[in-house]
Amino acid sequence: MFDFHKDRKRYFEIQVLNAEEYVIPFIEEKFKITPGMRVLEIGCGEGGVLKAFINKGCSGVGVEFDEARIDNAKLFMPGDLETGKIRFVTKDIYKVDIDKDLNGLFDIIILKDVIEHIHDQPMLIQWMKKFLTPAGIIFFGFPPWYMPFGGHQQMCHSKIGKTPYIHLLPKGMYRWLLKKKKEPVEEMMEIRETGISIERFEKICKKEGYTVFNRRHYFLNPIYKWKFGWKPRTQSVLIKPIPFIRNFFTTCVYYIIQPVNTNKERT
């Protein structure tokens, strides 16, 4: 486990900066964000990504199942909570009421580092259509499963945490190693079950009736700028088009998707 994972306030601040410098500009290449827009973040954690949209004049709702992380979010953003710019719902996304819990539809839905933790990914991607305004979009940012740390082993406490590609070991061997190193076996194995590739993600989006509105693949994840001091780098034009192989060398992907037959740009 790296130091920034232990300091939740610092991690919150990193998420704000990353969203302001990379996520929002990526979205605005295709979709203009204007004050007053409503933003929903699913799996919002401490709310750092959502905070960046609040700073831009949007109103936000964060849905998060882990109540402890919401407690932190409330400590980090007391002013925004008091003014009603942001609020949080601690509930399973499938059990929220659009009107009672969310107060209506959203112009933008955010899932950053979330979809790779979801068991039934097609179900969630289909489910989110009901939360969107007619011209609404969904942003995804996630690490492809086959990338060096696609198993989220950086969350481990032993040397496994700094060992790339170790999550790609055969299932039985990986479980044995996690147990031997006294790591959270079931949690790490669950990530193995839900990890998602670039190809699977795009296939799900197409099958569930979405069009890919914008995409960007990164050789070096933008958030590494704050975590490790590494300058972000987009994927090589030679590697990006190669199915499957590109997953091993792509540490992060950004996508905007939108239901088919909707307005594709908001001005």
Helices and strands as residue ranges (DSSP letters): H 3-6, H 8-18, I 19-23, H 24-28, E 38-42, H 48-55, E 59-63, H 67-76, H 78-82, E 86-89, G 93-95, E 106-112, G 115-117, H 121-127, G 128-131, E 132-142, G 153-155, G 159-162, G 166-168, H 171-180, H 185-194, H 198-207, E 210-220, H 224-227, E 233-234, G 245-249, E 252-259
